[in-house]
């Protein structure tokens, strides 16, 4: 009657139990046996007064600091591949991975349970899953048989995922919420499976008749924006629950680039911002790196070589991703329109890529990785681009006091422009902040 509860990484231990069932027949002995792992925890995700979804685990609120999971491009399952990436997620200070459509093997969720990484599985956008409701986007309309397949799929996923403590919701829509008929099929299947966690109608700011408002939004930007963008409580900035967002390109390290691109492609990469990039996207919207490259030159100077371009790209990505996570952390305890969650788009790449990745195909870490890792430290000092304040954010459960913070500002030539030390700082726990 006093179970050891399971906690997400950074909030406590990942306590897991195993149920061992066996069936024996007199005179015949053991004839069947099954082992089933599970964890004990509670999850709530009500909408706050501003309409944003706020998650609580075991009664404690938490800011979702997540990223979008990408399976292998050819959907090949490799347990070591998955475990390596989950270890990286934990190293980054992330607490959540969102899985859109490709929901991975059972072993993936076993690993997430062990590593304390929360998961937000759900159906895929831009495909037949949303073909009935997605307007002008891609996706086929449904037949009567498709409704039955969808309900059976929901029942199967619910049965295999419901006992994993790492699973904290199911998103029955992505860019669009299901219509009343489709939603009822999903909800009925989830109820029949005794689904224990919140059901979210969409990853976007949509609603459905039974499950109500999503409490999430996905306004982007998906393309480069300045670091100060993230602090404003509008568009993709740090307010509410942003279910997928990033500043677009994430140029890999030089080692990775040389493994994935030809010499001619590498020359085009740094010399021709308007050139379509095969390793970015077939979409006309994201085909080139012109917006990113123009910003790179404007902030850090025009690149003089491939090596110079890649070095400046790492700096830009570090700066931008760090600001993104820091802004959501700073605003999480605001009285008005607080931030409740952010999912970086994406966490990893299923194939070689020039954008949307904290970890590249070869598990090399670019500037974006280290920007996220720094911002998500358990006890972190950060600078705000909008009001130029410095704050200490404490993600640990217990308050801390007697802290010393030192802030140094350097010119680009390495000389120190400003230096100040403040002592006697104190800050509460569970994401509290104190301004220096």
C-alpha positions in Angstrom: 0.0 0.0 0.0 3.1 2.3 -0.1 4.5 1.8 -3.6 7.8 3.4 -4.6 6.7 5.8 -7.2 8.4 6.4 -10.6 9.7 9.9 -11.4 10.9 11.5 -14.6 14.6 12.1 -14.9 15.7 15.0 -12.6 12.7 14.7 -10.3 13.5 11.4 -8.6 14.3 7.7 -9.1 12.8 5.5 -11.8 11.3 2.9 -9.6 10.0 -0.1 -11.7 8.2 -3.3 -10.7 7.8 -6.6 -12.5 4.7 -8.8 -12.4 5.5 -12.5 -12.9 2.5 -14.6 -13.9 2.6 -18.4 -14.3 0.0 -21.0 -15.0 0.5 -24.6 -13.8 -1.8 -27.6 -14.3 -1.8 -30.4 -11.8 0.1 -33.3 -13.1 1.5 -31.3 -16.0 3.5 -28.6 -14.2 4.2 -25.2 -15.6 2.5 -24.6 -18.9 2.7 -20.8 -19.4 4.5 -17.9 -17.9 4.6 -14.1 -18.6 6.5 -11.2 -17.1 5.2 -7.7 -17.3 7.0 -4.5 -16.2 5.3 -1.4 -14.9 5.8 1.7 -12.8 3.5 3.5 -10.4 3.0 7.3 -10.9 0.1 9.7 -11.4 -0.3 12.1 -14.3 -2.6 15.1 -14.7 -2.6 17.7 -17.4 -5.4 20.3 -16.9 -5.7 23.5 -18.8 -4.5 26.5 -16.8 -6.4 29.8 -16.7 -4.8 30.9 -19.9 -5.9 27.7 -21.7 -2.5 26.0 -21.8 -1.9 22.4 -20.8 0.1 22.0 -17.6 1.5 18.6 -16.7 1.8 17.3 -13.2 3.6 14.1 -12.2 2.8 12.7 -8.8 1.2 16.0 -7.9 4.3 18.1 -8.8 4.1 20.5 -11.8 6.8 20.3 -14.4 7.8 22.3 -17.4 7.9 19.9 -20.4 11.4 20.3 -21.9 11.2 18.1 -24.9 12.1 17.3 -28.5 10.7 15.4 -31.4 11.8 11.8 -31.9 12.7 10.7 -35.4 12.8 6.9 -36.2 15.4 5.5 -38.6 14.6 6.6 -42.1 14.0 3.0 -43.2 12.2 2.1 -39.9 14.9 -0.4 -39.0 14.8 -1.2 -35.2 18.1 -1.2 -33.4 17.9 -1.3 -29.6 21.5 0.1 -29.2 20.6 3.0 -31.6 17.6 3.9 -29.5 19.3 3.5 -26.2 22.2 5.7 -27.3 19.8 8.5 -28.2 17.8 8.2 -25.0 21.0 8.5 -23.1 21.7 11.7 -25.1 18.3 13.0 -24.3 18.9 12.6 -20.6 22.4 14.1 -20.9 20.7 17.2 -22.5 18.5 17.7 -19.5 15.4 16.9 -21.6 12.5 15.2 -19.8 10.2 14.4 -22.8 10.3 13.0 -26.4 7.3 13.4 -28.7 6.6 10.6 -31.1 4.5 11.6 -34.1 3.1 8.6 -35.9 6.0 6.1 -35.8 5.6 4.8 -32.3 8.6 2.5 -32.1 8.9 -1.0 -30.6 7.9 -2.0 -27.1 11.6 -2.0 -26.2 11.8 1.8 -26.9 9.2 2.5 -24.2 11.0 0.0 -21.8 14.1 2.1 -22.3 12.2 5.4 -21.8 10.9 3.9 -18.5 14.4 3.1 -17.4 15.9 6.5 -18.4 13.1 8.5 -17.0 12.2 10.1 -20.3 8.6 11.0 -20.6 6.9 10.3 -24.0 4.1 11.9 -25.9 3.0 9.4 -28.6 0.4 10.3 -31.1 -0.9 10.0 -34.7 0.9 11.4 -37.7 0.1 14.6 -39.5 0.0 15.2 -43.2 -1.1 11.5 -44.0 -4.2 9.4 -44.2 -4.5 9.7 -40.4 -5.8 13.2 -40.8 -7.2 12.8 -44.3 -10.7 13.5 -43.3 -10.0 16.8 -41.5 -6.8 18.4 -42.9 -8.3 20.7 -45.5 -5.8 21.3 -48.3 -2.9 19.3 -46.8 -1.9 15.8 -47.9 -4.0 12.8 -46.9 -6.6 10.5 -48.3 -10.3 10.5 -47.3 -11.5 7.6 -45.1 -13.8 4.8 -46.0 -16.0 2.9 -43.6 -13.2 0.2 -43.3 -10.7 2.9 -42.4 -12.7 3.8 -39.3 -12.5 0.2 -38.1 -8.8 0.1 -38.8 -8.2 3.3 -36.9 -10.2 2.1 -33.9 -8.3 -1.3 -33.9 -5.0 0.6 -34.1 -6.0 2.8 -31.2 -7.0 -0.3 -29.1 -3.7 -2.0 -29.9 -1.5 1.0 -29.1 -3.5 1.6 -25.8 -3.0 -2.0 -24.7 0.7 -1.9 -25.2 1.5 1.6 -23.9 -0.9 2.0 -21.0 1.4 0.5 -18.3 4.5 2.4 -19.2 5.1 5.2 -16.7 7.0 7.1 -19.3 3.8 7.6 -21.4 2.0 10.6 -20.2 -0.6 11.2 -22.9 -1.8 10.1 -26.3 -2.3 12.7 -29.0 -5.2 11.6 -31.2 -4.5 14.4 -33.6 -1.5 16.4 -34.8 -1.9 19.4 -37.0 -5.6 18.8 -36.9 -8.0 17.4 -34.4 -10.3 14.5 -35.4 -13.9 15.0 -36.2 -16.7 13.8 -33.9 -17.0 10.4 -35.4 -13.3 9.6 -35.5 -12.7 11.1 -32.1 -15.5 8.8 -30.6 -13.8 5.8 -32.1 -10.5 6.6 -30.5 -12.0 7.6 -27.2 -14.1 4.4 -27.0 -11.1 2.3 -27.7 -9.0 4.1 -25.1 -11.7 3.7 -22.5 -12.1 0.0 -23.3 -8.4 -0.4 -22.7 -8.6 1.5 -19.4 -6.2 4.2 -20.6 -4.9 6.0 -17.6 -3.4 9.3 -18.8 -4.8 12.5 -20.5 -6.0 12.3 -24.1 -5.1 15.3 -26.2 -7.1 16.1 -29.4 -4.2 17.7 -31.3 -0.7 19.1 -31.1 -2.0 22.3 -32.6 -4.4 24.8 -31.1 -7.5 22.8 -32.1 -10.3 21.2 -30.2 -12.7 18.2 -30.5 -16.2 17.6 -29.0 -15.3 15.0 -26.4 -11.7 15.8 -25.4 -12.1 19.6 -25.7 -9.3 22.1 -26.3 -5.8 20.7 -26.9 -4.1 23.3 -24.7 -1.2 23.0 -27.1 0.0 25.0 -30.1 2.4 24.7 -32.9 3.1 28.1 -34.5 6.6 27.4 -35.5 8.8 29.2 -36.6 10.7 26.2 -38.1 13.1 28.8 -39.7 15.8 31.0 -38.4 14.8 33.7 -35.9 17.0 35.9 -33.6 17.6 34.5 -30.1 15.5 37.4 -28.6 12.4 36.0 -30.4 11.9 33.4 -27.8 11.2 35.7 -24.9 8.1 37.4 -26.3 4.7 35.8 -25.3 3.5 35.6 -28.9 3.8 33.3 -31.9 6.4 30.7 -31.0 7.7 32.5 -28.0 7.8 31.3 -24.4 4.2 31.0 -23.3 1.8 28.1 -23.1 2.7 24.7 -24.5 4.5 24.8 -27.9 4.4 21.2 -29.2 6.9 21.6 -32.0 9.2 24.6 -32.7 12.8 25.5 -33.5 14.8 28.1 -35.4 15.2 25.7 -38.4 18.7 24.8 -39.6 21.1 22.8 -37.4 24.3 22.5 -39.4 26.3 19.4 -38.3 29.9 19.3 -37.4 32.6 19.3 -40.1 33.2 15.6 -39.6 29.6 14.7 -40.2 29.3 17.1 -43.2 32.3 15.4 -44.9 30.7 12.0 -44.4 27.4 13.0 -45.9 28.2 15.5 -48.7 30.4 15.6 -51.8 33.1 18.2 -52.2 30.9 20.1 -54.7 28.0 20.1 -52.2 30.3 21.3 -49.4 31.4 24.2 -51.6 27.8 25.1 -52.4 26.9 24.9 -48.8 29.0 27.8 -47.7 29.3 29.8 -50.9 25.8 29.8 -52.3 23.0 30.6 -49.8 20.3 30.4 -52.6 21.2 26.9 -53.7 18.7 24.2 -53.0 20.1 21.8 -50.4 19.3 18.1 -50.9 20.0 17.4 -47.3 17.6 20.0 -46.0 14.1 19.6 -47.5 12.3 19.0 -50.8 9.8 21.6 -49.7 10.1 24.9 -51.5 9.7 26.7 -48.2 12.8 25.0 -46.7 14.8 24.1 -49.7 17.6 26.6 -49.3 19.6 28.1 -46.4 19.3 31.7 -47.5 17.5 33.0 -44.5 19.9 31.3 -42.1 23.0 32.1 -44.1 22.0 35.8 -44.4 21.6 35.9 -40.6 24.8 34.1 -40.0 26.8 36.7 -42.1 24.9 39.6 -40.4 25.6 38.4 -36.9 29.1 36.9 -37.1 30.5 38.1 -40.5 30.6 36.5 -43.9 32.3 33.1 -43.9 35.7 32.9 -45.5 35.9 29.1 -45.9 33.9 25.9 -45.2 35.6 25.6 -41.8 34.8 29.2 -40.9 31.1 28.7 -42.0 30.7 25.6 -39.9 32.3 27.2 -36.8 30.0 30.2 -37.1 27.0 27.9 -37.6 27.9 26.1 -34.3 28.0 29.4 -32.5 24.7 30.5 -33.9 23.0 27.3 -33.0 24.4 27.2 -29.5 23.2 30.8 -29.0 19.7 30.3 -30.4 18.9 26.9 -28.9 20.2 28.0 -25.5 18.0 31.1 -25.6 14.9 29.0 -26.6 15.1 26.7 -23.6 16.1 29.5 -21.3 13.2 31.7 -22.3 10.7 28.9 -21.6 12.4 28.2 -18.2 12.3 31.8 -17.2 8.6 32.3 -18.1 7.4 29.0 -16.5 6.6 30.6 -13.1 5.0 33.8 -14.4 1.6 34.7 -13.0 0.3 35.6 -16.4 0.6 33.4 -19.5 3.3 31.1 -18.2 5.2 28.7 -20.4 4.2 25.1 -19.7 6.1 23.1 -22.3 8.3 23.3 -25.4 9.2 20.5 -27.8 12.3 21.2 -29.9 11.7 20.2 -33.5 13.5 17.8 -33.8 15.6 15.8 -31.4 17.5 13.5 -33.8 17.6 12.7 -37.5 16.6 9.4 -39.1 19.0 10.2 -42.0 21.7 12.8 -42.7 20.2 16.3 -42.5 21.0 20.0 -42.4 18.1 21.0 -40.2 15.9 20.2 -37.2 18.3 18.1 -35.0 20.0 18.3 -31.7 21.8 15.1 -32.5 22.9 14.1 -36.0 22.6 10.8 -37.7 26.1 9.8 -36.5 25.5 10.9 -32.9 27.8 13.8 -33.2 26.9 16.9 -31.2 26.6 20.2 -32.9 26.3 23.7 -31.3 22.6 23.1 -30.8 23.3 20.1 -28.5 25.5 22.1 -26.2 23.1 25.1 -26.2 20.3 22.8 -25.0 22.5 21.1 -22.5 23.7 24.3 -20.9 20.2 25.8 -20.8 18.8 22.7 -19.1 21.2 22.4 -16.3 19.5 21.5 -12.9 20.8 24.8 -11.4 21.4 27.4 -14.1 22.4 31.1 -14.4 20.9 32.7 -17.5 20.7 36.1 -19.3 17.5 37.4 -20.9 17.8 39.1 -24.3 14.6 41.1 -23.8 15.0 42.9 -20.5 18.8 42.2 -20.0 18.3 40.6 -16.6 20.2 37.7 -15.1 18.3 35.0 -13.3 19.1 31.7 -11.5 16.7 28.9 -12.3 16.5 25.9 -10.0 15.0 22.7 -11.4 15.8 20.6 -8.4 13.0 19.8 -6.0 14.7 21.4 -3.0 15.3 25.2 -2.6 18.9 26.3 -2.4 20.6 29.3 -0.7 24.0 30.8 -0.2 24.7 30.9 -3.9 27.3 33.1 -5.6 26.8 34.2 -9.2 29.4 35.8 -11.3 28.7 37.5 -14.7 31.5 38.4 -17.1 31.0 40.1 -20.5 33.8 39.9 -23.1 34.4 41.8 -26.3 34.9 39.9 -29.5 38.7 40.4 -29.1 38.7 38.6 -25.8 39.0 41.6 -23.5 36.7 41.7 -20.5 34.2 44.6 -20.7 32.1 43.9 -17.6 32.4 41.7 -14.5 30.2 41.5 -11.4 29.8 39.0 -8.6 26.7 38.7 -6.4 26.6 36.6 -3.2 23.9 35.3 -0.8 21.5 34.3 -3.5 18.6 32.0 -2.7 16.1 30.3 -5.0 13.1 27.9 -4.5 12.8 24.5 -6.1 10.8 22.9 -9.0 11.7 25.5 -11.6 11.7 28.6 -9.4 13.8 31.6 -10.5 15.5 34.4 -8.7 16.7 37.6 -10.4 20.3 38.5 -9.7 
